[in-house]
Amino acid sequence: MEIYKILLRQEWCDLKSRGQTLGSPVDQTDGYIHFSTAEQLRVTAFKHFRSQKDIVVLGCDTDLMDSPLKWEPSRGGSLFPHLYGPIEIQFVLWHSIVSIAGDSHVFPEWIPLK
């Protein structure tokens, strides 16, 4: 299954250079890495990254993840994928820079958003 992680550009650069990351400061504080489904991605971007000009969205393969992935209730009771371990670069199927126009992020059309 493919799930999605939003990183700041510097966080993406760090993941590429180190081969793994424990995620953003919020992820590290919460003790797990926050992911989104395709249906949740736009709202996650708006709610948590609205002021960021350039973010990077990663498409990650859950079948490649070694650490526990738990589906837990979050925003509005919806189940969100939370990874209890680092993101490894080999989980990443693709990445794309997402810019902002006005109040909205502009996702490339090829990203499989629902």
WODARA-V927984 format. One record per residue. N is the residue number from 1. RES is the residue in one small letter. PHI is phi in whole degrees, -180 to 180 (999 if undefined). OMEGA is omega as a letter, one per 20 degrees, with the letter a starting at -180 (NA if undefined). NEAR is the number of other ideal C-beta (glycine too) atoms within 10 Angstrom. Layout:
# WODARA-V927984
n = (N & N)
res = (RES & RES)
phi = (PHI & PHI)
omega = (OMEGA & OMEGA)
near = (NEAR & NEAR)
This chain:
# WODARA-V927984
n = (1 & 2 & 3 & 4 & 5 & 6 & 7 & 8 & 9 & 10 & 11 & 12 & 13 & 14 & 15 & 16 & 17 & 18 & 19 & 20 & 21 & 22 & 23 & 24 & 25 & 26 & 27 & 28 & 29 & 30 & 31 & 32 & 33 & 34 & 35 & 36 & 37 & 38 & 39 & 40 & 41 & 42 & 43 & 44 & 45 & 46 & 47 & 48 & 49 & 50 & 51 & 52 & 53 & 54 & 55 & 56 & 57 & 58 & 59 & 60 & 61 & 62 & 63 & 64 & 65 & 66 & 67 & 68 & 69 & 70 & 71 & 72 & 73 & 74 & 75 & 76 & 77 & 78 & 79 & 80 & 81 & 82 & 83 & 84 & 85 & 86 & 87 & 88 & 89 & 90 & 91 & 92 & 93 & 94 & 95 & 96 & 97 & 98 & 99 & 100 & 101 & 102 & 103 & 104 & 105 & 106 & 107 & 108 & 109 & 110 & 111 & 112 & 113 & 114)
res = (m & e & i & y & k & i & l & l & r & q & e & w & c & d & l & k & s & r & g & q & t & l & g & s & p & v & d & q & t & d & g & y & i & h & f & s & t & a & e & q & l & r & v & t & a & f & k & h & f & r & s & q & k & d & i & v & v & l & g & c & d & t & d & l & m & d & s & p & l & k & w & e & p & s & r & g & g & s & l & f & p & h & l & y & g & p & i & e & i & q & f & v & l & w & h & s & i & v & s & i & a & g & d & s & h & v & f & p & e & w & i & p & l & k)
phi = (999 & -101 & -126 & -129 & -127 & -102 & -126 & -72 & -56 & -66 & -64 & -65 & -60 & -64 & -61 & -62 & -77 & -95 & 88 & -162 & -152 & -92 & 90 & -76 & -56 & -65 & -59 & -64 & -65 & -77 & 87 & -156 & -98 & -77 & -119 & -134 & -86 & -59 & -69 & -95 & -63 & -62 & -67 & -60 & -61 & -66 & -71 & -109 & -130 & -59 & -92 & -88 & -72 & -128 & -120 & -119 & -104 & -111 & -97 & -120 & -94 & -66 & -68 & -94 & -82 & -89 & -77 & -61 & -113 & -117 & -97 & -127 & -66 & -144 & -43 & 66 & 83 & -67 & -83 & -118 & -79 & -123 & -97 & -96 & 168 & -74 & -82 & -98 & -58 & -71 & -74 & -80 & -83 & -162 & -143 & -151 & -78 & -118 & -95 & -123 & -132 & 68 & -98 & -121 & -80 & -106 & -85 & -58 & -61 & -76 & -70 & -77 & -81 & -100)
omega = (r & r & a & r & r & r & r & a & a & r & r & r & r & r & r & a & a & a & r & r & r & r & a & r & r & r & a & r & a & r & r & a & a & r & r & r & r & a & a & a & a & a & r & r & a & a & a & a & a & a & a & a & a & r & r & r & r & r & a & a & a & a & a & a & r & a & r & r & a & r & a & r & r & a & r & a & r & r & r & r & r & a & r & r & a & r & r & a & a & r & a & r & a & r & r & r & a & a & a & r & a & r & a & r & a & r & r & a & a & r & a & r & a & NA)
near = (10 & 14 & 22 & 20 & 28 & 22 & 21 & 14 & 13 & 9 & 19 & 21 & 12 & 14 & 23 & 13 & 9 & 10 & 12 & 13 & 21 & 14 & 20 & 17 & 9 & 10 & 21 & 12 & 8 & 12 & 9 & 20 & 24 & 18 & 25 & 22 & 18 & 14 & 10 & 22 & 23 & 16 & 13 & 21 & 21 & 13 & 10 & 15 & 18 & 11 & 6 & 16 & 10 & 13 & 21 & 20 & 24 & 21 & 17 & 25 & 13 & 13 & 8 & 11 & 22 & 11 & 14 & 10 & 18 & 12 & 13 & 10 & 9 & 15 & 11 & 7 & 6 & 14 & 12 & 18 & 23 & 18 & 25 & 12 & 14 & 19 & 24 & 17 & 14 & 13 & 22 & 17 & 11 & 11 & 16 & 13 & 12 & 20 & 13 & 17 & 7 & 6 & 7 & 12 & 22 & 11 & 17 & 11 & 7 & 8 & 15 & 11 & 15 & 8)
